[in-house]
Amino acid sequence: MKQMFKILALLTLVLSFGKATPLNSSIDSSIVKIYTVSKATNYLEPWNSSVGRSSGSGSIIAGNRILTNAHVIANETFIEVKKYGDTKRYQARVLEVSHDTDLALLEVENKDFFKDTVPLEFGILPKMQDKVTVYGYPMGGHTISVSTGIVSRIEHNRYAHSGKRFLAIQIDAAINPGNSGGPTISNGKIVGVVMQGITFSQNIGYMVPVDIIQHFLKDVEDGRRDGFPKLGIMTDKIENPSLKKYYKLEEDAGGILVVDIVHNSILKDVLKKEDIITAIDGHKIESDGTVEFRKNQYTHFKYFIDLHQYGDTVSLEVLRDGKKVCLTAVLPKEPSIVQSTYSQLEYDKMPTYFMLGGYVFSPLTENLLNSSTSPVLGLRYAATKFPKKEKQELVVLLKVLASSHSRGDYGISMWHIQKVNGKEFKNFKEFYDLVINTKEKFVILEDEDGAKVVIDKAEALASEKELLKRYSIKANKSDDM
């Protein structure tokens, strides 16, 4: 009897292998492994960098292009790609990149790479509980990996690479390091690109949905990436009953309150502070700041802004002083910069810095804040504010290198500078010009509380050559200065 059970078990095992689903040859031939050599920057020592190696995944799409994540090729110095079923690596280069939405396009000069491949096509935004298949080259092996799951959630979420919020699809397929950039397939077509997972979770992964991908591809058709329209407004929800009464809103009415408008906002001539936006392109905004994008499915109100390209027209329904107003705004073809550099992450560049006799200065960036081990709460709070016309960039005294003329200042770091010799400045370039061009004997730096750091300019300049040699620094300023 035991022998019979063993035979039956063996037959069951053989049958289960016999029924295994083979890879879809029209898909797997277009799945790519990407090898990246990148330069890791050091914002605390902005003249230093190190080299790292990583790998990710991608897929071949129309036009002999490879679609992947921006974070797979960020800060790259050299890229190679290898397609499924081939052992040869081909050199590739970045064609277009959107760090905001974590998407990138690569191209390969050697067209032999695309031989016997079929470009993958795009599907439509999947529905909840739709089955999806993830292709890629995750850790744990060297060949292609395929995992399946279902769509479990669709809503705006924070993209880890940029910190920006866009529509994202949560799936329960297994996602591991190396899967990044690989396609998510439904009905034989791309419906998303794998971008991130949650550590220590039970199969919670996220992909960039096809709608965001298509927006990116359409945006770069003219050879220039404009990105998603940035409104440049600060808003708040109107859920509190008393707040609704104050602004003359009906109890069941929705909308978002305009709290602030940045000086170069694309809506600066359309909206006013304390306007209540109740609808975008005819789509009602709920009290919690969401919109219904599918029946009984809600996400952040900017969903209907994200559907637009620069140059499009958007209609707004606004409650102003208790009266309904219909407004139209043209999103300019030349996108305005409505955010300061300290509110977004930098990629594909070395940090900006300038040194005067061991006193190292830098603009405040999100990268620098993330690199700092100290709380610097004042700087972090300042970085949350909109830039003003007269103050578009914050500048810090990053550190002080030891020398005979800088004694007593060694402990200063991440010190916010408000004035140079009594003069305020708009950005890091103006700060640099004030320091370099002053005819005064002393460069007097001042923070918002009036505390001062004084540098003898002649002594600082005289010590610079020796300091660069002592600390193995190539130059006293970054190449972009």
C-alpha positions, 0 to 999 in steps of 0.5 A, spaced: 500 500 500 505 504 501 508 503 495 502 505 491 502 511 494 509 513 492 507 511 485 501 516 485 505 521 488 510 521 483 505 521 478 502 527 481 508 530 481 510 529 474 503 531 471 504 537 475 510 539 471 507 537 465 502 542 466 506 548 467 505 554 463 511 555 458 513 562 458 510 567 452 515 567 447 513 573 444 513 577 451 520 574 454 524 575 448 523 583 449 524 582 457 531 586 458 536 585 464 540 592 465 547 593 468 548 600 471 555 603 473 553 609 477 556 615 481 554 615 488 554 623 490 556 625 497 552 632 499 556 632 505 562 632 501 560 635 495 567 634 491 567 626 493 563 621 489 564 613 489 562 608 484 557 603 484 554 597 480 547 595 480 542 591 475 534 592 473 529 590 468 526 593 462 522 591 456 523 593 449 517 597 446 516 601 439 522 605 436 527 600 438 527 603 445 527 600 452 522 602 457 525 602 465 525 605 471 529 612 472 532 609 479 535 603 475 539 608 471 540 614 475 547 617 476 549 612 471 556 613 468 555 606 463 549 602 462 549 595 458 543 591 456 542 583 455 536 580 452 532 574 454 536 568 451 542 572 449 549 572 453 552 578 450 551 585 453 550 591 449 552 598 451 546 603 451 545 610 453 539 614 456 534 617 451 529 620 456 528 620 463 523 622 468 525 622 475 518 625 478 515 619 475 521 614 475 521 612 468 526 612 463 527 610 456 534 607 453 536 606 446 542 601 443 546 603 437 547 596 435 541 594 432 543 587 432 540 587 439 533 588 437 533 582 432 528 577 433 524 581 438 517 583 438 516 590 441 511 590 447 504 594 446 500 598 451 494 596 454 489 600 459 489 601 466 487 595 469 481 594 474 481 591 481 482 584 482 485 583 475 490 578 474 497 581 472 504 578 471 511 581 473 517 579 468 524 581 470 531 579 473 530 579 480 535 577 486 536 570 487 538 567 480 541 570 473 535 568 468 528 571 467 523 570 473 515 571 472 510 572 478 503 573 478 498 576 482 492 581 482 491 588 482 489 590 490 489 597 490 489 603 485 490 610 488 495 616 488 501 614 492 508 617 494 514 614 489 520 613 493 525 615 487 522 622 487 518 623 493 512 626 488 505 623 488 502 620 482 497 614 481 500 608 483 497 601 482 498 596 488 499 588 486 501 582 490 505 579 486 512 577 488 517 583 487 524 583 489 530 588 488 532 587 480 525 587 478 525 594 478 523 597 471 520 590 468 513 590 465 507 588 468 503 584 463 495 583 462 492 580 456 499 580 453 500 588 454 504 592 458 499 595 464 505 598 468 512 598 470 514 595 477 517 600 481 518 599 488 515 594 494 514 595 501 520 591 506 517 586 511 510 586 507 507 580 505 507 581 497 505 589 497 508 592 491 507 598 486 507 599 479 507 605 475 500 605 471 500 605 464 496 612 464 503 615 467 507 611 462 503 614 456 503 621 458 511 620 459 511 617 452 507 623 449 511 628 453 517 626 450 515 626 442 518 632 441 524 631 444 523 635 450 521 633 457 516 638 460 513 633 465 507 633 469 503 640 470 505 643 477 500 648 479 504 651 484 498 652 489 497 650 497 491 647 498 487 644 504 481 640 505 474 642 507 471 637 512 470 641 518 462 643 519 464 650 522 469 651 516 464 649 511 459 654 514 465 660 514 466 659 507 458 658 505 459 651 503 453 646 503 453 641 508 454 636 503 458 640 498 466 638 497 472 642 494 479 644 496 481 651 499 487 655 496 491 656 502 497 659 498 499 661 491 507 661 489 509 667 485 510 663 479 504 659 479 501 657 472 494 659 476 497 665 479 493 670 474 487 665 475 486 663 482 486 667 489 487 665 496 481 662 499 478 660 493 475 653 493 476 649 487 469 645 487 471 641 480 476 640 475 474 639 468 467 637 470 469 632 475 467 634 483 472 634 488 470 631 495 471 634 502 477 630 503 480 632 496 479 626 492 475 625 485 472 619 483 476 616 477 472 610 476 465 608 479 466 608 487 473 609 486 477 615 489 484 618 488 487 625 489 484 631 486 490 632 481 488 626 477 485 630 473 490 635 472 495 629 471 491 627 465 494 634 461 500 636 458 503 643 458 499 647 453 492 644 454 486 647 457 483 646 464 477 648 466 475 649 474 469 651 478 470 655 484 467 658 489 469 665 491 466 669 496 460 664 496 459 665 489 460 660 483 465 662 478 467 658 472 474 659 470 479 657 464 486 656 465 491 655 459 497 650 462 503 654 458 507 650 453 513 653 457 512 650 464 514 655 470 518 652 475 514 653 481 518 649 486 525 651 489 531 646 488 530 644 496 523 641 495 525 636 490 531 630 489 537 631 484 539 626 480 544 625 474 549 631 477 554 633 482 552 637 488 553 644 487 558 648 492 563 653 493 569 654 498 572 660 500 578 658 505 575 652 508 568 655 509 564 650 504 557 653 502 552 649 498 544 650 496 539 647 500 537 641 497 532 635 499 539 630 497 543 634 503 537 634 508 537 626 507 544 626 508 544 630 514 545 626 521 542 632 525 535 634 525 536 641 523 529 642 524 529 649 522 532 648 515 527 642 514 521 647 516 524 652 511 524 647 506 517 646 506 515 653 504 514 655 497 519 660 494 518 667 494 520 672 488 526 675 492 528 668 496 528 662 491 533 658 494 536 657 501 544 657 502 547 654 508 554 654 510 555 646 510 562 645 514 568 649 515 575 645 514 580 646 519 585 652 518 589 657 522 584 663 520 578 658 521 579 656 528 573 657 533 568 655 527 570 648 526 563 646 529 559 650 524 555 645 519 548 646 516 548 653 518 543 657 514 545 664 511 540 670 510 545 675 508 552 677 506 555 684 508 548 686 510 545 684 503 540 679 502 540 674 496 535 671 491 539 664 490 546 661 490 548 664 484 547 671 487 550 669 494 556 667 490 557 673 486 556 677 493 562 673 496 566 673 490 565 681 488 565 684 495 571 689 496 570 689 503 576 686 508 571 682 511 565 677 508 560 677 514 555 672 513 549 673 518 543 668 519 535 670 520 537 671 528 543 676 526 548 671 529 554 672 524 560 668 521 566 673 519 571 671 514 578 675 512 577 674 505 585 676 503 587 670 508 582 665 506 584 666 499 591 666 501 590 659 504 586 656 499 591 652 494 594 649 501 587 647 503 585 644 497 591 640 497 591 638 504 584 635 503 585 632 496 579 637 493 580 638 486 577 645 485 574 650 490 567 650 486 563 645 482 563 645 475 556 648 474 559 654 478 
